[in-house]
């Protein structure tokens, strides 16, 4: 597959970027992405300040510095950004709210900046601010959401508005056909998370992976439910028994929900996790992992097994190439 400008900027050989996967973005997982020609993003939005540098240093050592740091701008993240840049991070990904100040800080440090957008208007704003790469996030996405439009209509609108700024497509993409469609609509890569949740190397709870494999599009829900430490941020998760319990209670507001304030378990590092917390369960989580935020998009209907990262990436590229070769045959007279 011929390298796109986006691939050249990120120095990757495959047009596939892994979205941040909370506790799943371990140094080993991130290194495997790099080994197969891809790249991943790691979120430190909710990482305690004193753990930011040690965490990023481990990932940098494992990947040769080839990864992106992702920050939610729903709260002040300047100190986390500064610490990331001081660690030598060269790719910064931001989403939500106004990124102007963060873009300047990152660009002044020589970093590449990625901004996730959900509209053509945001894409124009990003272009004018000098963003290097845009992620057009369709409403089908799992995890935290910035847009509502389906990726099929959003992507070409963002590509047009970006006016030459490279665009990656996110939302509803989990196989080579989705990659091919995204490339045909003007994207230069895809940004996906749900497919990598169901990978062998990702350090997320095995039960979480199994639920993603078994889920259909009807098993995900767009909600604000998991808002502890991340209020007012819409997201898509699996509709687990914990979610159904809240729905059966009439979908009460924060502070009045079933089991509010309970500790449902603890992460492998010993961090206790409160019910409705923003965090997903890492591998080794102790407690009721199914009561936590299990992020997934509508692409779960395309995911049928847990596979090695290498096979996920190689199959996507091969299947996309095959789909692109077949496409002209479908419209020839």
Kinemage of the C-alpha trace (Angstrom):
@kinemage 1
@onewidth
@group {chain A} dominant
@subgroup {mainchain}
@vectorlist {calphas} color= white
{ca unk a 1} P 0.000 0.000 0.000
{ca unk a 2} L 1.446 3.354 -1.072
{ca unk a 3} L 2.337 5.610 1.886
{ca unk a 4} L 0.031 8.566 2.444
{ca unk a 5} L 1.265 11.966 3.714
{ca unk a 6} L -0.263 11.097 7.099
{ca unk a 7} L 1.717 7.864 7.224
{ca unk a 8} L 4.878 9.788 6.392
{ca unk a 9} L 4.229 12.330 9.158
{ca unk a 10} L 3.833 9.544 11.726
{ca unk a 11} L 6.516 7.343 10.136
{ca unk a 12} L 4.253 4.294 9.889
{ca unk a 13} L 3.986 1.699 7.121
{ca unk a 14} L 0.329 0.774 7.732
{ca unk a 15} L -2.551 3.313 7.612
{ca unk a 16} L -3.878 2.195 10.990
{ca unk a 17} L -3.740 4.093 14.289
{ca unk a 18} L -4.892 2.573 17.557
{ca unk a 19} L -7.050 4.848 19.679
{ca unk a 20} L -6.183 5.196 23.384
{ca unk a 21} L -7.407 2.132 25.289
{ca unk a 22} L -7.066 3.251 28.921
{ca unk a 23} L -5.280 0.542 30.905
{ca unk a 24} L -4.919 -1.516 27.745
{ca unk a 25} L -2.226 0.757 26.313
{ca unk a 26} L 0.661 -1.007 28.035
{ca unk a 27} L 4.279 -0.645 26.884
{ca unk a 28} L 4.169 -4.183 25.466
{ca unk a 29} L 0.980 -3.556 23.493
{ca unk a 30} L 2.226 -0.218 22.175
{ca unk a 31} L 5.514 -1.837 21.142
{ca unk a 32} L 3.674 -4.541 19.207
{ca unk a 33} L 1.752 -1.892 17.272
{ca unk a 34} L 5.037 -0.294 16.266
{ca unk a 35} L 6.561 -3.642 15.318
{ca unk a 36} L 3.799 -4.313 12.785
{ca unk a 37} L 3.979 -0.846 11.228
{ca unk a 38} L 1.210 0.896 13.126
{ca unk a 39} L 1.170 3.355 16.029
{ca unk a 40} L -0.948 3.786 19.141
{ca unk a 41} L -2.124 6.587 21.403
{ca unk a 42} L -2.033 6.470 25.183
{ca unk a 43} L -4.271 8.619 27.358
{ca unk a 44} L -2.839 10.300 30.437
{ca unk a 45} L -5.893 12.524 30.905
{ca unk a 46} L -6.731 10.915 34.241
{ca unk a 47} L -3.283 9.663 35.229
{ca unk a 48} L -2.101 11.174 38.537
{ca unk a 49} L 0.514 13.823 37.802
{ca unk a 50} L 3.270 11.997 39.645
{ca unk a 51} L 2.717 8.918 37.448
{ca unk a 52} L 2.663 10.649 34.059
{ca unk a 53} L 6.411 10.745 33.409
{ca unk a 54} L 7.183 7.200 34.662
{ca unk a 55} L 4.339 5.788 32.568
{ca unk a 56} L 5.371 7.624 29.421
{ca unk a 57} L 9.029 6.783 29.905
{ca unk a 58} L 8.240 3.065 29.984
{ca unk a 59} L 6.213 3.342 26.787
{ca unk a 60} L 8.907 5.448 25.137
{ca unk a 61} L 11.558 2.882 26.017
{ca unk a 62} L 9.404 0.079 24.570
{ca unk a 63} L 8.455 1.882 21.352
{ca unk a 64} L 11.540 3.937 20.624
{ca unk a 65} L 9.428 7.025 21.262
{ca unk a 66} L 6.938 6.102 18.552
{ca unk a 67} L 3.522 6.771 20.093
{ca unk a 68} L 1.019 9.559 20.703
{ca unk a 69} L -0.153 11.036 23.988
{ca unk a 70} L -3.881 11.718 24.150
{ca unk a 71} L -5.437 14.415 26.342
{ca unk a 72} L -9.076 15.257 27.073
{ca unk a 73} L -9.457 19.026 27.328
{ca unk a 74} L -12.553 18.853 29.512
{ca unk a 75} L -10.226 19.921 32.308
{ca unk a 76} L -6.925 21.776 32.523
{ca unk a 77} L -4.255 19.493 31.078
{ca unk a 78} L -1.385 21.956 30.666
{ca unk a 79} L 0.776 20.351 33.346
{ca unk a 80} L 0.277 16.882 31.861
{ca unk a 81} L 1.089 18.238 28.405
{ca unk a 82} L 4.252 19.942 29.644
{ca unk a 83} L 5.405 16.778 31.394
{ca unk a 84} L 4.729 14.735 28.266
{ca unk a 85} L 6.702 17.144 26.099
{ca unk a 86} L 9.536 17.238 28.633
{ca unk a 87} L 9.660 13.440 28.404
{ca unk a 88} L 10.303 13.768 24.679
{ca unk a 89} L 6.849 12.873 23.344
{ca unk a 90} L 6.632 13.926 19.692
{ca unk a 91} L 2.941 13.353 18.908
{ca unk a 92} L 0.132 14.972 20.912
{ca unk a 93} L -3.537 14.111 20.373
{ca unk a 94} L -6.238 16.349 21.858
{ca unk a 95} L -10.016 16.309 21.861
{ca unk a 96} L -12.935 18.348 23.223
{ca unk a 97} L -13.093 22.088 23.983
{ca unk a 98} L -10.742 24.717 22.579
{ca unk a 99} L -7.247 23.310 21.925
{ca unk a 100} L -5.621 26.611 20.886
{ca unk a 101} L -3.293 26.962 23.878
{ca unk a 102} L -2.340 23.284 23.812
{ca unk a 103} L -1.607 23.328 20.103
{ca unk a 104} L 0.770 26.269 20.551
{ca unk a 105} L 2.598 24.595 23.441
{ca unk a 106} L 2.973 21.367 21.497
{ca unk a 107} L 4.020 23.009 18.233
{ca unk a 108} L 6.545 25.236 20.021
{ca unk a 109} L 8.100 22.035 21.388
{ca unk a 110} L 8.315 20.571 17.887
{ca unk a 111} L 5.535 18.016 18.350
{ca unk a 112} L 3.026 16.822 15.768
{ca unk a 113} L -0.543 17.704 16.786
{ca unk a 114} L -3.653 15.591 16.156
{ca unk a 115} L -7.123 16.952 16.906
{ca unk a 116} L -10.303 14.865 16.941
{ca unk a 117} L -13.268 16.649 15.357
{ca unk a 118} L -16.931 15.874 14.863
{ca unk a 119} L -17.846 18.542 12.313
{ca unk a 120} L -16.584 20.342 9.233
{ca unk a 121} L -16.629 23.593 11.192
{ca unk a 122} L -14.154 22.209 13.724
{ca unk a 123} L -12.012 20.954 10.856
{ca unk a 124} L -11.803 24.464 9.395
{ca unk a 125} L -10.835 25.822 12.811
{ca unk a 126} L -8.151 23.163 13.165
{ca unk a 127} L -6.755 23.919 9.714
{ca unk a 128} L -6.452 27.596 10.588
{ca unk a 129} L -4.634 26.763 13.841
{ca unk a 130} L -2.002 24.672 12.113
{ca unk a 131} L -3.048 21.214 13.314
{ca unk a 132} L -0.995 18.538 11.556
{ca unk a 133} L -3.551 15.693 11.452
{ca unk a 134} L -7.302 15.529 11.994
{ca unk a 135} L -9.332 12.586 13.243
{ca unk a 136} L -12.883 12.711 11.889
{ca unk a 137} L -14.874 10.875 14.542
{ca unk a 138} L -18.176 9.455 13.370
{ca unk a 139} L -21.080 8.928 15.722
{ca unk a 140} L -20.579 5.155 15.542
{ca unk a 141} L -17.419 5.356 17.639
{ca unk a 142} L -16.866 3.704 20.974
{ca unk a 143} L -15.358 5.501 23.931
{ca unk a 144} L -15.754 9.243 24.361
{ca unk a 145} L -17.580 11.059 21.595
{ca unk a 146} L -17.252 14.499 20.029
{ca unk a 147} L -19.604 14.154 17.067
{ca unk a 148} L -22.935 12.668 16.081
{ca unk a 149} L -22.837 12.471 12.273
{ca unk a 150} L -22.231 9.031 10.728
{ca unk a 151} L -18.717 8.630 9.393
{ca unk a 152} L -19.923 8.154 5.782
{ca unk a 153} L -21.216 11.737 5.640
{ca unk a 154} L -18.845 13.308 8.159
{ca unk a 155} L -15.590 12.096 6.624
{ca unk a 156} L -15.859 13.705 3.158
{ca unk a 157} L -17.127 16.915 4.764
{ca unk a 158} L -14.104 17.029 7.079
{ca unk a 159} L -11.711 16.155 4.242
{ca unk a 160} L -13.114 19.031 2.172
{ca unk a 161} L -12.929 21.464 5.089
{ca unk a 162} L -9.421 20.364 6.039
{ca unk a 163} L -8.207 21.550 2.629
{ca unk a 164} L -5.099 19.400 2.519
{ca unk a 165} L -4.583 18.644 6.205
{ca unk a 166} L -4.391 14.827 6.451
{ca unk a 167} L -7.451 13.144 7.958
{ca unk a 168} L -7.881 9.806 9.734
{ca unk a 169} L -11.340 8.236 9.968
{ca unk a 170} L -12.838 6.915 13.210
{ca unk a 171} L -16.126 5.193 13.945
{ca unk a 172} L -17.565 1.873 12.841
{ca unk a 173} L -14.318 0.618 11.290
{ca unk a 174} L -12.986 -2.814 12.251
{ca unk a 175} L -11.916 -4.563 9.050
{ca unk a 176} L -10.354 -4.034 5.646
{ca unk a 177} L -13.623 -3.060 4.011
{ca unk a 178} L -13.944 -0.157 6.421
{ca unk a 179} L -10.359 0.866 5.755
{ca unk a 180} L -10.989 0.751 2.004
{ca unk a 181} L -14.155 2.822 2.329
{ca unk a 182} L -12.354 5.401 4.463
{ca unk a 183} L -9.553 5.714 1.907
{ca unk a 184} L -12.092 6.138 -0.898
{ca unk a 185} L -13.762 8.950 1.047
{ca unk a 186} L -10.492 10.826 1.391
{ca unk a 187} L -9.036 9.576 4.662
{ca unk a 188} L -5.342 8.741 4.769
{ca unk a 189} L -5.622 6.303 7.686
{ca unk a 190} L -8.100 4.935 10.194
{ca unk a 191} L -8.196 5.492 13.949
{ca unk a 192} L -9.855 2.585 15.714
{ca unk a 193} L -10.237 1.185 19.187
{ca unk a 194} L -12.890 -1.530 19.482
{ca unk a 195} L -11.082 -3.950 17.149
{ca unk a 196} L -7.908 -3.614 19.242
{ca unk a 197} L -9.828 -4.165 22.486
{ca unk a 198} L -10.303 -7.691 21.157
{ca unk a 199} L -6.597 -8.306 20.613
{ca unk a 200} L -4.412 -10.803 22.429
{ca unk a 201} L -1.745 -8.312 23.482
{ca unk a 202} L -3.907 -5.504 24.852
{ca unk a 203} L -3.840 -5.453 28.651
{ca unk a 204} L -7.576 -5.185 29.269
{ca unk a 205} L -9.667 -7.661 31.268
{ca unk a 206} L -10.298 -10.887 29.346
{ca unk a 207} L -13.990 -10.747 30.217
{ca unk a 208} L -14.207 -7.345 28.546
{ca unk a 209} L -12.652 -8.770 25.385
{ca unk a 210} L -15.094 -11.683 25.384
{ca unk a 211} L -18.093 -9.356 25.658
{ca unk a 212} L -16.862 -7.299 22.707
{ca unk a 213} L -16.594 -10.460 20.606
{ca unk a 214} L -20.121 -11.557 21.543
{ca unk a 215} L -21.780 -8.137 21.199
{ca unk a 216} L -24.047 -6.869 18.441
{ca unk a 217} L -24.752 -3.255 17.519
{ca unk a 218} L -27.801 -3.414 19.808
{ca unk a 219} L -25.522 -4.146 22.756
{ca unk a 220} L -23.895 -0.699 22.852
{ca unk a 221} L -25.333 2.508 24.257
{ca unk a 222} L -24.569 6.205 23.844
{ca unk a 223} L -24.646 7.702 27.356
{ca unk a 224} L -23.130 10.030 29.976
{ca unk a 225} L -23.284 7.304 32.641
{ca unk a 226} L -19.604 6.711 33.451
{ca unk a 227} L -18.858 10.253 34.540
{ca unk a 228} L -16.827 9.959 37.749
{ca unk a 229} L -13.649 12.005 37.131
{ca unk a 230} L -14.937 12.893 33.650
{ca unk a 231} L -18.308 14.683 33.901
{ca unk a 232} L -20.423 15.787 30.952
{ca unk a 233} L -18.592 13.664 28.401
{ca unk a 234} L -20.766 11.557 26.121
{ca unk a 235} L -19.480 8.053 25.468
{ca unk a 236} L -20.475 4.683 24.027
{ca unk a 237} L -20.164 1.530 26.119
{ca unk a 238} L -21.460 -2.018 26.175
{ca unk a 239} L -24.936 -2.332 27.669
{ca unk a 240} L -23.947 -4.534 30.598
{ca unk a 241} L -26.122 -5.615 33.519
{ca unk a 242} L -24.817 -2.586 35.437
{ca unk a 243} L -26.021 -0.280 32.667
{ca unk a 244} L -29.375 -2.077 32.465
{ca unk a 245} L -29.790 -1.693 36.225
{ca unk a 246} L -29.461 2.066 35.812
{ca unk a 247} L -31.897 2.035 32.878
{ca unk a 248} L -34.416 -0.030 34.866
{ca unk a 249} L -34.194 2.561 37.651
{ca unk a 250} L -35.388 5.219 35.211
{ca unk a 251} L -31.961 6.535 34.215
{ca unk a 252} L -31.545 8.746 37.297
{ca unk a 253} L -29.059 11.607 37.215
{ca unk a 254} L -25.600 11.525 38.727
{ca unk a 255} L -25.766 11.316 42.512
{ca unk a 256} L -29.007 9.331 42.505
{ca unk a 257} L -27.997 6.221 40.582
{ca unk a 258} L -28.065 2.629 41.874
{ca unk a 259} L -24.971 1.834 43.911
{ca unk a 260} L -23.656 5.386 43.713
{ca unk a 261} L -20.313 5.706 45.491
{ca unk a 262} L -19.675 1.960 45.826
{ca unk a 263} L -16.204 0.594 45.161
{ca unk a 264} L -16.607 -2.140 42.548
{ca unk a 265} L -12.997 -3.332 42.557
{ca unk a 266} L -9.404 -2.288 42.122
{ca unk a 267} L -7.001 -2.005 39.222
{ca unk a 268} L -3.793 -4.084 39.139
{ca unk a 269} L -1.844 -1.164 40.634
{ca unk a 270} L -4.191 -1.180 43.633
{ca unk a 271} L -6.237 1.863 42.612
{ca unk a 272} L -9.832 1.430 43.859
{ca unk a 273} L -12.489 1.977 41.223
{ca unk a 274} L -15.763 3.628 42.100
{ca unk a 275} L -18.993 2.651 40.359
{ca unk a 276} L -19.559 4.855 37.293
{ca unk a 277} L -15.870 5.773 37.092
{ca unk a 278} L -14.456 6.687 33.686
{ca unk a 279} L -11.819 3.917 33.767
{ca unk a 280} L -12.049 0.566 31.987
{ca unk a 281} L -10.852 -2.625 33.732
{ca unk a 282} L -7.235 -3.533 33.072
{ca unk a 283} L -5.955 -7.090 32.955
{ca unk a 284} L -5.771 -8.327 36.545
{ca unk a 285} L -8.646 -6.149 37.775
{ca unk a 286} L -10.003 -7.526 41.053
{ca unk a 287} L -13.723 -7.234 41.662
{ca unk a 288} L -16.820 -6.695 39.546
{ca unk a 289} L -15.134 -5.819 36.253
{ca unk a 290} L -18.465 -5.945 34.391
{ca unk a 291} L -19.696 -2.998 36.481
{ca unk a 292} L -17.011 -0.753 34.995
{ca unk a 293} L -16.971 1.262 31.770
{ca unk a 294} L -16.615 -1.198 28.888
{ca unk a 295} L -16.125 1.093 25.915
{ca unk a 296} L -17.106 -0.176 22.471
{ca unk a 297} L -18.544 1.162 19.235
{ca unk a 298} L -21.045 -0.171 16.728
{ca unk a 299} L -18.197 -1.993 14.965
{ca unk a 300} L -18.557 -4.774 17.554
{ca unk a 301} L -20.886 -6.451 15.053
{ca unk a 302} L -17.807 -6.997 12.851
{ca unk a 303} L -15.597 -8.426 15.601
{ca unk a 304} L -15.896 -12.179 16.068
{ca unk a 305} L -12.678 -13.255 17.760
{ca unk a 306} L -9.695 -12.141 19.796
{ca unk a 307} L -6.696 -11.952 17.462
{ca unk a 308} L -3.015 -11.015 17.653
{ca unk a 309} L -2.276 -7.402 16.747
{ca unk a 310} L -0.155 -8.525 13.814
{ca unk a 311} L -3.044 -10.477 12.254
{ca unk a 312} L -5.530 -7.644 12.827
{ca unk a 313} L -3.288 -5.177 11.015
{ca unk a 314} L -2.106 -7.475 8.211
{ca unk a 315} L -5.624 -8.759 7.487
{ca unk a 316} L -7.019 -5.224 7.389
{ca unk a 317} L -4.430 -4.067 4.883
{ca unk a 318} L -4.791 -7.165 2.697
{ca unk a 319} L -8.589 -7.051 2.765
{ca unk a 320} L -8.601 -3.316 2.030
{ca unk a 321} L -6.355 -3.857 -0.989
{ca unk a 322} L -8.654 -6.616 -2.238
{ca unk a 323} L -11.739 -4.451 -1.739
{ca unk a 324} L -10.178 -1.527 -3.596
{ca unk a 325} L -9.325 -3.777 -6.544
{ca unk a 326} L -12.903 -5.074 -6.705
{ca unk a 327} L -14.547 -1.651 -6.454
{ca unk a 328} L -14.067 -0.571 -10.107
{ca unk a 329} L -15.680 -3.810 -11.288
{ca unk a 330} L -18.889 -2.899 -9.474
{ca unk a 331} L -19.384 0.340 -11.408
{ca unk a 332} L -18.082 -0.578 -14.854
{ca unk a 333} L -20.686 -0.524 -17.622
